[in-house]
């Protein structure tokens, strides 16, 4: 067969049944991405004779004799296609994994299609942007600005990798090929709870191409936690690489290593496993009963009560809660449920391992290569110098890659065989085996005087950590922040993290605060209704103010800086925005219109230890090299770090060469999560850049004999009094004396700041179908000093979009046997372009921060108030209170008609 790809002819024969996507990637066209393998996401879009097709569902043989164009054939960094230029200049991406497909689709649009993007882009999904940036790119709106020397901060400069992203040349984890690479696939448990009696490998090993079959007997017997934190002791060591007992449907049972993915999959099918099925429990309340099936023994001393399946329980209070309720004029109590939510990052988990010069190398899709290295060193008894872990660009994370769940098996197989090994999750494995958001049931009881003053605030939180405890304890503590938001002399927080025979829960944007925010902010609206008060006015009367203790778990001291009233400012901005257009008519007589608001607080770094180290060096080529361990997966830290360095060094971002996320080439970094990529790593970058600047100035002063206070840097060199010394001269003189302009600095996640935000929405609800349309969305956020205005807006828009999915469309269905029954984008339903409105992003004028140049990370907190704002708007529209998510049309329809709160048309 003959294929013409990007103008070059190939005489190749695809494998029987091979899709065009895998065939093109085998030819080296890595811009064609894998997001779903089902034609749902559009990341693999290419042109076939000029027409866009999803190459993952297009058989390779159909391209025989036809012209195929991939993103690499559309343009190159020096010769961008106009649509590539528009996506760069908007910018129309964050992580960039969907970008090639978006561009290949958008380039074919007619003017009519550009006017109807909800229809035209229905086949392309993005999890990061909230689609506003993509719409701007298609329409040719320019958002990127050029920074003057030393003036990078406060400017919407573009990402350093922009040209590579829009041309498909940016390397993601799996965008490489190696000679002799083996492929690893996993056999998953069909049972929610079982003991493995025997495993017969014979038939699997007889499959042509199968090299190894690994079972629980073939792996190191070391327990660990897959969760990533600097202090591993905050998470229980309750997990094995492969285990003899399986505790959820989907757990890894056997790993098969083969020459091809197909052979490995066939090997998995041929493995014969005999199980003893054990009793299972799926509901955390039932799991806490003393006669319930027990998931874990007392292997980990940090498991609070293995008999009752309790990983951790928290009981804290201040004041007298009973007295507080006794003095209340109104008491409200309700239970609110938040379900599992999948991260749905378009790049699935994956790792590639190989040996080089006697060292193990692991290239992985992770939010923390440094801690992944620590865990692998422990699991395989390796010295740190025997191991390198690094990331290329990561295709989305949102907390889902704050785990070690692919690196261990790839490393195991490479250490065993000495061969390169690739282990890549399928989309189904993402849904059934990766760690979704914790389901939580929260009972909120509030007491208040007639004037709205809170007298008692009680929360009971039951969190389903699933089969293993990764992040179960930390998210439970984080949920306590929900009671920090409001002043009250009497508070009580009881919380339980409970093991069940379901997929392990993990970290997801908002990290344990999103679910309590839904509960508390819904309860506050219900209390306001009972008090006949405006919901925002009730919040104004009770929110914490500077000088108030930030009481969450107890009245003890903390390391949080809180000196400005950012939350009150956010509420005021949302109130003013919602008042505009309040009298706009509904879409029609079949629609009911309602308004909803909610607010939240979020700490800008985790309470546990968080560390980052940055290195800055002025090279002989007069380019500053910035090395920092933080991973870039769309959160924008690489752009912000370059801006911070350029700002302090008096230069432009183009003079900064970024090296990141490589344990051989960068210092230790806890990871890009909990907003610490900007807040902690940004401080390290700032300090390192300042140290190099000071060294250059000191050297220049000595070089010229001018007093240091008379010296200042700019883009060309150093001005010493009335004479200018070029950087080239200074570098040459320093080199002659054996001096290098380089510095390393560390930063820690303490003290911390508070980020505030408030969300407002106006929705229309169809009386008959229960459909929700979002007519208006606004979020105000306190980001303090803004490093990159465009990125701040994009992160908030993306967070709101994920919050809308959490509240309205994403439904993680688990049946009575513990099986996740909709493990694909088509049935799980992350929001598409048509589902997401444009959100007005309002920025509070504030400097209340100890972050770099008094900035705050805001990429995580912006999701928290979205779901309760939508639930509150739904009640305002229908008169029916919905206390369980998601707010799907069938649930809305059923409740409206059951209660007859709204007469059917």
LINPE-V844747 format. One record per residue. N is the residue number from 1. RES is the residue in three letters. OMEGA is omega in radians with two decimals (NA if undefined). BURIAL is 1 if it has 24 or more other C-alpha atoms within 12 Angstrom, else 0. Layout:
n/res/omega/burial
N/RES/OMEGA/BURIAL
N/RES/OMEGA/BURIAL
//
This chain:
n/res/omega/burial
1/UNK/-3.14/0
2/UNK/-3.13/0
3/UNK/3.06/1
4/UNK/-3.08/1
5/UNK/-3.13/1
6/UNK/3.08/1
7/UNK/-3.13/0
8/UNK/-3.09/0
9/UNK/3.09/0
10/UNK/2.99/1
11/UNK/-3.06/0
12/UNK/3.10/0
13/UNK/3.11/0
14/UNK/3.08/1
15/UNK/3.09/0
16/UNK/3.12/0
17/UNK/-3.09/0
18/UNK/3.09/1
19/UNK/-3.10/1
20/UNK/-3.12/1
21/UNK/-3.10/1
22/UNK/3.11/1
23/UNK/3.13/1
24/UNK/3.11/1
25/UNK/3.09/1
26/UNK/3.09/1
27/UNK/3.09/1
28/UNK/-3.13/1
29/UNK/-3.01/1
30/UNK/3.03/1
31/UNK/3.09/1
32/UNK/-2.94/1
33/UNK/3.02/1
34/UNK/3.05/1
35/UNK/-3.02/1
36/UNK/-3.04/1
37/UNK/-3.12/1
38/UNK/3.13/1
39/UNK/-3.04/1
40/UNK/-2.94/1
41/UNK/3.09/1
42/UNK/-3.12/1
43/UNK/-3.09/1
44/UNK/-3.03/1
45/UNK/3.01/1
46/UNK/3.05/1
47/UNK/2.97/1
48/UNK/-3.02/1
49/UNK/3.06/0
50/UNK/-3.14/0
51/UNK/-3.12/0
52/UNK/3.08/1
53/UNK/3.00/1
54/UNK/-2.99/1
55/UNK/-3.14/1
56/UNK/3.10/1
57/UNK/3.06/1
58/UNK/3.11/1
59/UNK/-3.09/1
60/UNK/-3.06/1
61/UNK/-3.13/1
62/UNK/3.11/1
63/UNK/3.13/1
64/UNK/3.13/1
65/UNK/-3.14/0
66/UNK/-3.13/1
67/UNK/3.12/1
68/UNK/3.07/1
69/UNK/3.05/1
70/UNK/-3.11/1
71/UNK/3.13/1
72/UNK/-3.14/1
73/UNK/-3.12/1
74/UNK/-3.13/1
75/UNK/3.14/1
76/UNK/-3.10/1
77/UNK/3.13/1
78/UNK/-3.09/0
79/UNK/-3.07/0
80/UNK/2.93/1
81/UNK/-3.13/1
82/UNK/3.14/1
83/UNK/3.05/1
84/UNK/3.13/1
85/UNK/-3.14/1
86/UNK/3.10/1
87/UNK/3.06/1
88/UNK/-2.97/1
89/UNK/3.14/1
90/UNK/-0.29/1
91/UNK/-3.08/1
92/UNK/-3.13/1
93/UNK/2.96/1
94/UNK/3.08/1
95/UNK/3.07/1
96/UNK/-3.08/1
97/UNK/3.14/1
98/UNK/-2.88/1
99/UNK/-3.14/1
100/UNK/3.12/1
101/UNK/3.10/1
102/UNK/-3.11/1
103/UNK/-3.13/1
104/UNK/3.07/1
105/UNK/-3.01/1
106/UNK/-3.09/1
107/UNK/-3.10/1
108/UNK/-3.02/1
109/UNK/2.92/1
110/UNK/3.09/0
111/UNK/3.12/0
112/UNK/3.13/0
113/UNK/3.10/0
114/UNK/3.11/0
115/UNK/-3.13/0
116/UNK/-3.08/0
117/UNK/3.06/1
118/UNK/3.10/1
119/UNK/-3.03/0
120/UNK/-3.09/1
121/UNK/-3.08/1
122/UNK/-3.13/1
123/UNK/-3.11/1
124/UNK/-3.14/1
125/UNK/2.99/1
126/UNK/3.13/1
127/UNK/-2.99/1
128/UNK/-2.78/1
129/UNK/-2.93/1
130/UNK/2.98/1
131/UNK/-3.14/1
132/UNK/3.13/1
133/UNK/3.11/1
134/UNK/3.09/1
135/UNK/3.10/1
136/UNK/-3.14/1
137/UNK/-3.13/1
138/UNK/-3.12/1
139/UNK/3.09/1
140/UNK/3.10/1
141/UNK/-3.12/0
142/UNK/3.10/1
143/UNK/-3.10/1
144/UNK/3.13/1
145/UNK/3.09/1
146/UNK/-3.11/0
147/UNK/3.02/1
148/UNK/3.13/0
149/UNK/3.12/1
150/UNK/-3.10/1
151/UNK/-3.07/1
152/UNK/-3.11/1
153/UNK/-3.09/1
154/UNK/-3.11/1
155/UNK/-3.14/1
156/UNK/3.11/1
157/UNK/-3.12/1
158/UNK/3.12/1
159/UNK/-3.14/1
160/UNK/-3.06/1
161/UNK/-2.98/1
162/UNK/-3.11/1
163/UNK/3.13/1
164/UNK/-3.14/1
165/UNK/-3.03/1
166/UNK/3.09/1
167/UNK/3.13/1
168/UNK/-3.10/1
169/UNK/3.06/1
170/UNK/-3.09/1
171/UNK/2.94/1
172/UNK/-2.95/1
173/UNK/-3.01/1
174/UNK/-3.07/1
175/UNK/3.10/1
176/UNK/3.08/1
177/UNK/3.13/0
178/UNK/3.07/0
179/UNK/3.07/0
180/UNK/-3.10/0
181/UNK/3.05/1
182/UNK/-3.07/1
183/UNK/-3.07/1
184/UNK/3.05/1
185/UNK/-3.00/1
186/UNK/2.95/1
187/UNK/-3.06/1
188/UNK/-3.12/1
189/UNK/3.03/1
190/UNK/-3.06/1
191/UNK/3.11/1
192/UNK/3.13/1
193/UNK/-3.10/1
194/UNK/3.03/1
195/UNK/-3.14/1
196/UNK/3.12/1
197/UNK/3.13/0
198/UNK/3.06/0
199/UNK/3.12/1
200/UNK/-3.10/0
201/UNK/-2.91/1
202/UNK/-3.08/0
203/UNK/3.13/0
204/UNK/-3.13/1
205/UNK/3.11/1
206/UNK/3.11/0
207/UNK/3.13/1
208/UNK/3.11/0
209/UNK/3.12/1
210/UNK/-3.07/1
211/UNK/-3.09/1
212/UNK/2.95/1
213/UNK/-3.08/1
214/UNK/3.07/1
215/UNK/-3.14/1
216/UNK/-3.14/1
217/UNK/-3.03/0
218/UNK/-3.05/1
219/UNK/3.08/1
220/UNK/-3.14/1
221/UNK/3.12/0
222/UNK/3.09/1
223/UNK/3.13/1
224/UNK/3.01/1
225/UNK/3.13/1
226/UNK/-3.10/1
227/UNK/-3.11/1
228/UNK/2.95/1
229/UNK/3.07/1
230/UNK/3.11/1
231/UNK/-3.07/0
232/UNK/-3.09/1
233/UNK/3.10/1
234/UNK/3.14/1
235/UNK/-3.06/1
236/UNK/3.04/1
237/UNK/-3.03/1
238/UNK/-2.99/1
239/UNK/3.00/1
240/UNK/3.10/1
241/UNK/2.96/1
242/UNK/-3.00/1
243/UNK/3.08/1
244/UNK/3.07/1
245/UNK/3.08/1
246/UNK/-2.97/1
247/UNK/3.02/1
248/UNK/3.07/1
249/UNK/-3.09/1
250/UNK/3.14/1
251/UNK/3.12/1
252/UNK/3.11/1
253/UNK/-3.08/1
254/UNK/3.02/1
255/UNK/-3.12/1
256/UNK/-3.13/1
257/UNK/-3.06/1
258/UNK/-3.12/1
259/UNK/-3.10/1
260/UNK/3.06/1
261/UNK/-3.13/1
262/UNK/3.12/1
263/UNK/3.12/1
264/UNK/3.10/1
265/UNK/3.11/1
266/UNK/3.08/1
267/UNK/3.09/1
268/UNK/-3.13/1
269/UNK/-3.05/1
270/UNK/3.13/1
271/UNK/-3.13/1
272/UNK/-3.10/1
273/UNK/3.05/1
274/UNK/-3.09/0
275/UNK/2.81/0
276/UNK/-3.08/0
277/UNK/-3.10/0
278/UNK/3.07/0
279/UNK/-3.11/1
280/UNK/3.09/1
281/UNK/-3.03/1
282/UNK/-3.11/1
283/UNK/-3.07/1
284/UNK/3.08/1
285/UNK/3.09/1
286/UNK/-3.12/0
287/UNK/-3.13/1
288/UNK/3.06/1
289/UNK/-3.02/0
290/UNK/3.13/0
291/UNK/-3.13/0
292/UNK/3.06/1
293/UNK/-3.10/1
294/UNK/-3.08/1
295/UNK/-3.02/1
296/UNK/2.96/1
297/UNK/-3.10/0
298/UNK/-3.12/0
299/UNK/-3.07/0
300/UNK/-3.11/1
301/UNK/-3.12/0
302/UNK/3.04/1
303/UNK/-2.98/1
304/UNK/-3.03/1
305/UNK/-3.09/1
306/UNK/-3.14/1
307/UNK/3.13/0
308/UNK/3.07/1
309/UNK/-3.13/1
310/UNK/3.04/1
311/UNK/-3.07/1
312/UNK/2.97/1
313/UNK/-3.09/1
314/UNK/3.05/1
315/UNK/-3.10/0
316/UNK/3.11/1
317/UNK/2.94/1
318/UNK/3.13/1
319/UNK/-3.12/0
320/UNK/-3.02/0
321/UNK/-3.14/1
322/UNK/3.10/0
323/UNK/3.12/0
324/UNK/3.11/1
325/UNK/-3.14/1
326/UNK/-3.12/0
327/UNK/-3.13/0
328/UNK/3.00/1
329/UNK/3.13/0
330/UNK/3.07/1
331/UNK/3.05/1
332/UNK/3.07/1
333/UNK/3.11/1
334/UNK/3.09/1
335/UNK/-3.01/1
336/UNK/-3.06/1
337/UNK/3.03/1
338/UNK/-3.04/1
339/UNK/2.97/1
340/UNK/3.01/1
341/UNK/3.12/1
342/UNK/-3.13/1
343/UNK/3.11/1
344/UNK/2.97/1
345/UNK/-3.00/1
346/UNK/3.00/1
347/UNK/3.11/1
348/UNK/3.05/1
349/UNK/3.08/1
350/UNK/3.11/1
351/UNK/3.02/1
352/UNK/-3.13/1
353/UNK/3.06/1
354/UNK/3.08/1
355/UNK/3.11/1
356/UNK/-3.10/0
357/UNK/3.09/0
358/UNK/-3.12/0
359/UNK/3.06/0
360/UNK/3.07/1
361/UNK/3.11/1
362/UNK/3.07/1
363/UNK/-2.90/1
364/UNK/3.06/1
365/UNK/-3.01/1
366/UNK/3.02/1
367/UNK/3.14/1
368/UNK/3.08/1
369/UNK/-3.12/1
370/UNK/-3.10/1
371/UNK/3.00/1
372/UNK/3.10/1
373/UNK/3.12/1
374/UNK/-3.11/1
375/UNK/3.12/1
376/UNK/3.09/1
377/UNK/3.13/1
378/UNK/-3.06/0
379/UNK/-3.03/1
380/UNK/3.08/1
381/UNK/3.13/0
382/UNK/2.96/0
383/UNK/3.13/0
384/UNK/-3.11/0
385/UNK/3.11/0
386/UNK/-2.96/1
387/UNK/3.00/1
388/UNK/3.05/1
389/UNK/-3.12/1
390/UNK/3.11/1
391/UNK/2.82/1
392/UNK/3.07/1
393/UNK/-3.08/1
394/UNK/-3.04/1
395/UNK/3.14/1
396/UNK/3.14/1
397/UNK/3.10/1
398/UNK/-3.10/1
399/UNK/-3.11/1
400/UNK/-3.13/1
401/UNK/2.98/1
402/UNK/-3.09/1
403/UNK/2.94/1
404/UNK/-3.08/1
405/UNK/3.03/1
406/UNK/-3.03/1
407/UNK/-3.01/1
408/UNK/-3.11/1
409/UNK/3.10/1
410/UNK/3.12/1
411/UNK/3.12/1
412/UNK/-3.06/1
413/UNK/3.12/1
414/UNK/3.10/1
415/UNK/-3.14/1
416/UNK/-3.00/1
417/UNK/-3.03/0
418/UNK/-3.09/0
419/UNK/2.98/1
420/UNK/-3.10/1
421/UNK/3.10/1
422/UNK/3.05/1
423/UNK/-3.07/1
424/UNK/3.11/1
425/UNK/2.90/1
426/UNK/3.09/1
427/UNK/3.11/1
428/UNK/3.11/1
429/UNK/3.06/1
430/UNK/-3.09/1
431/UNK/-2.97/1
432/UNK/-3.07/1
433/UNK/3.09/1
434/UNK/-2.90/1
435/UNK/3.14/1
436/UNK/3.07/1
437/UNK/3.13/1
438/UNK/2.91/1
439/UNK/3.13/1
440/UNK/2.98/1
441/UNK/-3.08/1
442/UNK/3.02/1
443/UNK/-3.09/1
444/UNK/3.08/1
445/UNK/-3.08/1
446/UNK/3.01/1
447/UNK/-3.10/1
448/UNK/2.99/1
449/UNK/-3.10/1
450/UNK/3.14/0
451/UNK/3.11/0
452/UNK/-3.13/1
453/UNK/3.12/1
454/UNK/3.07/1
455/UNK/-3.13/1
456/UNK/-3.05/1
457/UNK/-3.07/1
458/UNK/-3.14/1
459/UNK/2.97/1
460/UNK/-3.03/1
461/UNK/3.05/1
462/UNK/-3.05/1
463/UNK/3.14/1
464/UNK/-3.11/1
465/UNK/-3.13/1
466/UNK/-3.00/1
467/UNK/-3.11/1
468/UNK/-2.92/1
469/UNK/3.11/1
470/UNK/3.12/1
471/UNK/-3.08/1
472/UNK/3.14/1
473/UNK/-3.08/1
474/UNK/3.11/1
475/UNK/3.10/1
476/UNK/3.07/1
477/UNK/-3.13/1
478/UNK/3.13/1
479/UNK/3.09/1
480/UNK/3.12/1
481/UNK/3.13/1
482/UNK/3.11/1
483/UNK/3.10/1
484/UNK/-2.97/1
485/UNK/-3.01/1
486/UNK/3.05/1
487/UNK/3.07/1
488/UNK/-3.10/1
489/UNK/-3.07/1
490/UNK/-3.10/1
491/UNK/3.10/1
492/UNK/3.13/1
493/UNK/3.05/1
494/UNK/-3.04/1
495/UNK/-3.10/1
496/UNK/2.98/1
497/UNK/-2.89/1
498/UNK/3.03/1
499/UNK/2.98/1
500/UNK/3.14/1
501/UNK/3.11/1
502/UNK/-3.12/1
503/UNK/-3.14/1
504/UNK/3.09/1
505/UNK/-3.07/1
506/UNK/-3.09/1
507/UNK/3.02/1
508/UNK/-3.13/1
509/UNK/-3.05/1
510/UNK/2.95/1
511/UNK/3.03/1
512/UNK/3.13/1
513/UNK/-3.11/1
514/UNK/-3.12/1
515/UNK/3.08/1
516/UNK/3.09/1
517/UNK/3.09/1
518/UNK/-3.09/1
519/UNK/-3.04/1
520/UNK/-3.11/1
521/UNK/3.01/1
522/UNK/3.14/1
523/UNK/3.11/1
524/UNK/3.09/1
525/UNK/3.11/1
526/UNK/3.08/1
527/UNK/3.11/1
528/UNK/3.11/1
529/UNK/3.14/1
530/UNK/-3.14/1
531/UNK/-3.08/1
532/UNK/3.10/0
533/UNK/2.99/0
534/UNK/-3.08/1
535/UNK/3.13/1
536/UNK/3.11/1
537/UNK/3.08/1
538/UNK/3.11/1
539/UNK/-3.14/1
540/UNK/-3.08/1
541/UNK/-3.00/1
542/UNK/-3.10/1
543/UNK/3.09/1
544/UNK/3.13/1
545/UNK/3.08/1
546/UNK/-3.06/0
547/UNK/3.07/0
548/UNK/3.01/0
549/UNK/3.09/1
550/UNK/-3.01/1
551/UNK/3.07/1
552/UNK/-3.13/1
553/UNK/-3.10/1
554/UNK/-3.09/1
555/UNK/-3.12/0
556/UNK/-3.14/0
557/UNK/3.08/0
558/UNK/-3.09/0
559/UNK/-3.06/0
560/UNK/3.06/1
561/UNK/-3.06/1
562/UNK/-3.03/1
563/UNK/-3.14/1
564/UNK/-3.03/1
565/UNK/-3.09/1
566/UNK/-3.09/1
567/UNK/3.10/1
568/UNK/3.11/1
569/UNK/3.11/1
570/UNK/-3.14/1
571/UNK/-3.14/1
572/UNK/-3.14/1
573/UNK/3.12/1
574/UNK/3.12/1
575/UNK/3.14/1
576/UNK/-3.12/0
577/UNK/-3.13/1
578/UNK/3.12/1
579/UNK/3.11/0
580/UNK/3.13/0
581/UNK/-3.11/0
582/UNK/-3.11/0
583/UNK/3.12/0
584/UNK/-3.12/0
585/UNK/3.08/0
586/UNK/-3.14/1
587/UNK/-3.14/0
588/UNK/-3.07/0
589/UNK/3.14/0
590/UNK/-3.03/0
591/UNK/3.05/1
592/UNK/-3.06/1
593/UNK/3.11/1
594/UNK/3.10/1
595/UNK/3.10/1
596/UNK/3.13/1
597/UNK/3.03/1
598/UNK/-3.12/1
599/UNK/-3.14/1
600/UNK/2.98/1
601/UNK/-3.14/1
602/UNK/3.08/1
603/UNK/-2.98/1
604/UNK/3.03/1
605/UNK/-3.13/1
606/UNK/3.14/1
607/UNK/3.09/1
608/UNK/-3.03/1
609/UNK/3.09/1
610/UNK/-2.99/1
611/UNK/3.03/1
612/UNK/3.09/1
613/UNK/3.13/1
614/UNK/3.09/1
615/UNK/3.05/1
616/UNK/-3.12/1
617/UNK/3.00/1
618/UNK/-3.07/1
619/UNK/3.12/1
620/UNK/3.10/0
621/UNK/3.10/0
622/UNK/3.02/1
623/UNK/3.08/1
624/UNK/3.06/1
625/UNK/3.11/1
626/UNK/3.13/1
627/UNK/-3.13/1
628/UNK/-3.01/1
629/UNK/-3.07/1
630/UNK/-3.12/1
631/UNK/3.03/1
632/UNK/3.08/1
633/UNK/3.08/1
634/UNK/-3.14/1
635/UNK/3.01/1
636/UNK/-3.09/1
637/UNK/-3.13/1
638/UNK/3.10/1
639/UNK/-3.11/1
640/UNK/3.13/1
641/UNK/3.09/1
642/UNK/3.12/1
643/UNK/-3.14/1
644/UNK/3.14/1
645/UNK/-3.13/1
646/UNK/-3.12/1
647/UNK/-3.07/1
648/UNK/-3.10/1
649/UNK/3.07/1
650/UNK/-3.06/1
651/UNK/-3.14/1
652/UNK/3.11/1
653/UNK/-3.13/1
654/UNK/3.14/1
655/UNK/3.13/1
656/UNK/3.05/1
657/UNK/-3.01/1
658/UNK/2.97/1
659/UNK/-3.05/1
660/UNK/2.95/1
661/UNK/3.13/1
662/UNK/-3.04/1
663/UNK/3.05/1
664/UNK/-2.97/1
665/UNK/-3.14/1
666/UNK/3.08/1
667/UNK/-3.11/1
668/UNK/3.06/1
669/UNK/-3.11/1
670/UNK/3.09/1
671/UNK/3.14/1
672/UNK/3.05/1
673/UNK/3.13/1
674/UNK/3.13/1
675/UNK/-3.07/1
676/UNK/3.12/1
677/UNK/3.04/1
678/UNK/-2.93/1
679/UNK/-3.09/1
680/UNK/-3.13/1
681/UNK/3.10/1
682/UNK/3.08/1
683/UNK/3.09/1
684/UNK/3.11/1
685/UNK/-3.12/1
686/UNK/-3.10/1
687/UNK/3.12/1
688/UNK/3.12/1
689/UNK/3.11/1
690/UNK/-3.13/1
691/UNK/3.11/1
692/UNK/3.09/1
693/UNK/-3.11/1
694/UNK/3.12/1
695/UNK/3.12/1
696/UNK/-3.13/1
697/UNK/3.13/1
698/UNK/3.13/1
699/UNK/-3.14/1
700/UNK/3.12/1
701/UNK/3.10/1
702/UNK/-3.12/0
703/UNK/-3.07/1
704/UNK/-3.08/1
705/UNK/3.12/0
706/UNK/-3.12/0
707/UNK/-3.05/0
708/UNK/-3.08/0
709/UNK/3.13/0
710/UNK/-3.08/0
711/UNK/3.09/1
712/UNK/-3.09/1
713/UNK/2.91/1
714/UNK/-3.02/1
715/UNK/-3.05/1
716/UNK/-3.08/0
717/UNK/-3.12/1
718/UNK/3.06/1
719/UNK/-3.14/1
720/UNK/-3.05/1
721/UNK/-3.14/0
722/UNK/3.10/0
723/UNK/3.13/0
724/UNK/3.08/1
725/UNK/-3.11/1
726/UNK/3.06/1
727/UNK/3.13/1
728/UNK/3.12/0
729/UNK/-3.12/0
730/UNK/3.14/1
731/UNK/-3.14/1
732/UNK/3.14/1
733/UNK/3.13/0
734/UNK/3.13/1
735/UNK/-3.12/0
736/UNK/-3.14/0
737/UNK/3.12/0
738/UNK/-3.11/0
739/UNK/3.04/0
740/UNK/3.07/0
741/UNK/-3.09/1
742/UNK/3.13/1
743/UNK/3.02/1
744/UNK/3.11/1
745/UNK/3.12/1
746/UNK/3.04/1
747/UNK/-3.11/1
748/UNK/-3.09/1
749/UNK/3.10/1
750/UNK/-0.04/1
751/UNK/-3.10/1
752/UNK/3.09/1
753/UNK/3.07/1
754/UNK/3.01/1
755/UNK/3.14/1
756/UNK/2.98/1
757/UNK/3.09/1
758/UNK/-3.09/1
759/UNK/3.01/1
760/UNK/3.08/1
761/UNK/2.95/1
762/UNK/-3.06/1
763/UNK/2.96/1
764/UNK/-3.12/1
765/UNK/3.13/1
766/UNK/-3.06/1
767/UNK/-3.01/1
768/UNK/-3.03/1
769/UNK/-3.06/1
770/UNK/3.12/1
771/UNK/3.06/1
772/UNK/2.97/1
773/UNK/3.12/1
774/UNK/-3.09/1
775/UNK/-3.09/1
776/UNK/3.11/1
777/UNK/3.12/1
778/UNK/3.00/1
779/UNK/3.01/1
780/UNK/-3.09/1
781/UNK/3.09/1
782/UNK/3.13/1
783/UNK/-3.11/1
784/UNK/-3.13/1
785/UNK/-3.03/1
786/UNK/3.09/1
787/UNK/-3.09/1
788/UNK/-3.07/1
789/UNK/-3.13/1
790/UNK/3.12/1
791/UNK/3.11/1
792/UNK/3.13/1
793/UNK/-3.12/1
794/UNK/3.13/1
795/UNK/3.11/1
796/UNK/3.13/1
797/UNK/3.11/1
798/UNK/3.10/1
799/UNK/3.09/1
800/UNK/3.13/1
801/UNK/3.09/1
802/UNK/3.09/1
803/UNK/3.09/1
804/UNK/3.07/1
805/UNK/3.10/1
806/UNK/-3.04/1
807/UNK/-2.90/1
808/UNK/-2.90/1
809/UNK/-2.95/1
810/UNK/-3.02/1
811/UNK/-3.10/1
812/UNK/-3.04/1
813/UNK/3.03/1
814/UNK/-3.09/1
815/UNK/-3.05/0
816/UNK/3.12/0
817/UNK/3.12/0
818/UNK/-3.11/1
819/UNK/3.03/1
820/UNK/-2.90/1
821/UNK/3.13/0
822/UNK/-3.02/0
823/UNK/3.10/1
824/UNK/-3.11/1
825/UNK/-3.04/1
826/UNK/-3.08/1
827/UNK/3.10/0
828/UNK/2.96/1
829/UNK/2.89/1
830/UNK/-3.05/1
831/UNK/2.98/1
832/UNK/-3.10/1
833/UNK/-3.05/1
834/UNK/-3.08/1
835/UNK/-2.93/1
836/UNK/3.06/1
837/UNK/2.96/1
838/UNK/3.13/1
839/UNK/2.98/1
840/UNK/-3.14/1
841/UNK/-3.09/1
842/UNK/-3.05/1
843/UNK/3.13/1
844/UNK/3.07/1
845/UNK/-3.03/1
846/UNK/3.00/1
847/UNK/-3.04/1
848/UNK/-3.09/1
849/UNK/2.98/1
850/UNK/3.07/1
851/UNK/-3.11/1
852/UNK/-3.09/1
853/UNK/3.13/1
854/UNK/3.07/1
855/UNK/3.10/1
856/UNK/2.97/1
857/UNK/-3.08/1
858/UNK/-3.04/1
859/UNK/-3.06/1
860/UNK/-2.95/1
861/UNK/-2.99/1
862/UNK/3.13/1
863/UNK/-2.90/1
864/UNK/-3.06/1
865/UNK/-2.99/1
866/UNK/-3.10/1
867/UNK/3.13/1
868/UNK/3.09/1
869/UNK/3.11/1
870/UNK/3.11/1
871/UNK/3.12/1
872/UNK/3.08/1
873/UNK/3.13/1
874/UNK/3.08/1
875/UNK/3.13/1
876/UNK/-3.11/1
877/UNK/-2.96/1
878/UNK/-3.03/1
879/UNK/-3.13/1
880/UNK/3.13/1
881/UNK/3.10/1
882/UNK/-3.04/1
883/UNK/3.12/1
884/UNK/3.11/1
885/UNK/-0.04/1
886/UNK/-3.12/1
887/UNK/-3.08/1
888/UNK/-3.09/1
889/UNK/-3.10/1
890/UNK/3.10/0
891/UNK/3.13/1
892/UNK/-3.14/1
893/UNK/-3.06/1
894/UNK/-3.11/0
895/UNK/3.14/1
896/UNK/-3.08/1
897/UNK/3.10/0
898/UNK/-3.09/0
899/UNK/-3.09/0
900/UNK/3.12/0
901/UNK/3.14/0
902/UNK/-3.14/1
903/UNK/3.10/0
904/UNK/3.12/0
905/UNK/NA/0
//
